[in-house]
Amino acid sequence: METIAVYWENKIKTYGFQIERELSLFQISLAPSALAGLGAAFFNETSGIHFSWVLVQQPSSHVLAVYILLAQKWEQPLQALLECYRENGNVLELRTESPVEMIFFHGPHFGDRYGIADTTLSTLRGKGLPILAAGCTGASVYIIVPEHLSAEVRDTLSGVFDTPKK
């Protein structure tokens, strides 16, 4: 007989919520074969630009969806680089949403239990809060929302997650 232990707490513990504002979200669709060229273009042309968050998905075998989040001050240089790259036929679709905000949080037991992403996203969907993009790792959750919504997202999630008392 095998014994399996699962860590479970009634209210999921976090280290608190962090918010970043005045960000721009780029959504780029391109052929998988164009990703290496895009990476090289970033390396060669974007000296000094710092990304806050990057996510790559493959919605089909013919398309990659790349999400890049960065400070608004880098929006124009990145837009110019991507437009140039687009003119060469490498970018299938390019959308920018700005300004946006990111709320993120980490927890002490996120790697030891399941349901954290589901709790986060279903809670926000239940309140009708829009999610532009989201990503989760073993110990962290990142959520991108339209401007002026991160405080409401934080307050909503505070109802289902435990945060340190100040």
C-alpha positions in Angstrom: 0.0 0.0 0.0 1.3 3.4 -1.0 0.8 6.6 1.0 0.4 9.9 -0.8 0.4 13.2 1.0 -1.0 16.4 -0.6 -0.5 19.8 1.0 -3.9 21.6 1.4 -4.9 24.8 3.1 -8.4 26.2 3.3 -7.3 29.6 2.1 -4.2 29.4 -0.2 -1.3 31.3 1.3 0.7 33.9 -0.7 3.5 36.3 0.0 1.2 39.2 -1.1 0.2 40.7 -4.4 2.5 42.9 -6.5 1.2 45.3 -9.2 3.1 46.9 -12.1 1.4 49.7 -14.1 2.1 51.7 -17.2 2.9 48.7 -19.3 2.3 47.8 -23.0 1.3 44.3 -24.2 2.3 43.2 -27.7 0.6 40.2 -29.2 2.5 38.9 -32.2 1.5 36.0 -34.5 4.2 34.5 -36.6 5.2 31.3 -38.3 7.3 29.0 -36.0 10.2 29.3 -38.5 10.3 33.1 -37.9 10.9 32.9 -34.2 14.7 32.7 -34.4 14.8 35.7 -36.7 12.6 37.7 -34.3 14.9 36.8 -31.4 17.9 37.9 -33.4 16.2 41.1 -34.3 15.5 41.8 -30.6 19.1 41.0 -29.7 20.5 43.3 -32.4 18.1 46.1 -32.3 16.6 46.5 -28.9 19.6 47.4 -26.8 18.4 48.6 -23.4 14.8 47.4 -23.8 13.7 45.3 -20.9 10.8 43.0 -21.0 8.7 42.4 -17.9 7.1 39.2 -19.1 7.2 37.0 -22.2 4.8 34.1 -23.1 4.9 31.9 -26.2 2.1 29.6 -27.2 1.5 27.5 -30.3 -2.2 27.6 -31.1 -1.6 25.6 -34.3 1.3 23.9 -36.0 1.5 26.9 -38.4 1.4 29.8 -35.9 3.2 30.9 -32.7 1.5 33.5 -30.5 4.1 35.6 -28.7 3.1 38.0 -25.9 5.6 40.6 -24.8 4.9 42.9 -21.8 7.2 45.9 -21.2 7.2 49.4 -19.8 5.3 51.9 -21.9 8.5 53.9 -22.5 9.7 51.0 -24.7 6.5 50.8 -26.8 7.6 53.0 -29.7 11.0 51.4 -30.2 9.6 47.9 -30.1 6.6 48.9 -32.4 9.1 50.3 -35.0 11.2 47.1 -34.8 8.2 44.9 -35.2 6.8 46.9 -38.1 10.1 46.6 -39.9 10.1 42.9 -39.2 6.5 42.7 -40.4 7.3 44.4 -43.7 9.6 41.5 -44.4 6.6 39.1 -44.2 7.7 37.6 -40.9 4.8 38.8 -38.7 1.3 37.5 -39.5 -0.5 39.7 -37.0 0.5 42.4 -34.6 -1.7 43.9 -31.9 -0.7 46.3 -29.1 -2.7 47.1 -26.0 -1.5 50.0 -23.9 -1.6 50.9 -21.1 -2.1 47.6 -19.3 -1.3 46.4 -15.8 0.2 43.2 -14.4 -0.6 41.7 -11.0 1.5 38.8 -9.8 2.0 36.8 -6.7 4.0 33.9 -5.3 3.2 31.4 -2.6 5.1 29.2 -0.2 3.2 26.0 -1.2 2.3 26.6 -4.8 4.5 23.7 -5.9 3.0 21.3 -3.4 -0.7 21.6 -4.3 -2.9 21.8 -7.3 -5.8 24.2 -8.1 -4.0 27.6 -7.8 -4.3 28.6 -11.5 -7.9 27.3 -11.5 -8.8 29.2 -8.3 -7.3 32.4 -9.7 -8.8 32.3 -13.1 -12.2 31.0 -12.1 -12.5 33.7 -9.4 -11.8 36.5 -11.9 -14.1 35.0 -14.5 -16.8 34.7 -11.9 -16.5 38.4 -11.2 -16.5 39.3 -14.9 -13.0 40.7 -14.8 -11.2 40.6 -18.2 -7.9 38.8 -18.4 -5.7 39.8 -21.4 -3.1 37.1 -20.7 -2.0 34.9 -17.8 0.9 32.7 -17.0 1.7 30.4 -14.1 4.9 28.7 -12.9 5.4 26.3 -10.0 5.4 29.1 -7.5 4.1 32.2 -9.3 1.0 33.5 -11.1 1.1 36.5 -13.5 -2.1 38.2 -14.8 -2.3 41.0 -17.4 -5.4 43.2 -17.2 -6.6 46.4 -18.8 -5.5 49.7 -17.2 -7.1 50.6 -13.8 -8.2 47.0 -13.0 -5.3 45.6 -11.1 -6.5 46.9 -7.7 -9.9 45.3 -8.3 -8.2 42.1 -9.3 -6.1 42.2 -6.1 -9.1 42.9 -3.9 -11.1 40.1 -5.6 -8.2 37.6 -5.2 -7.7 38.6 -1.6 -11.0 37.0 -0.8 -9.8 33.6 -1.8 -6.0 33.9 -1.1 -4.4 34.5 2.2 -1.9 37.4 2.3 0.5 38.5 5.0 -0.9 40.9 7.6 0.9 44.2 7.8 
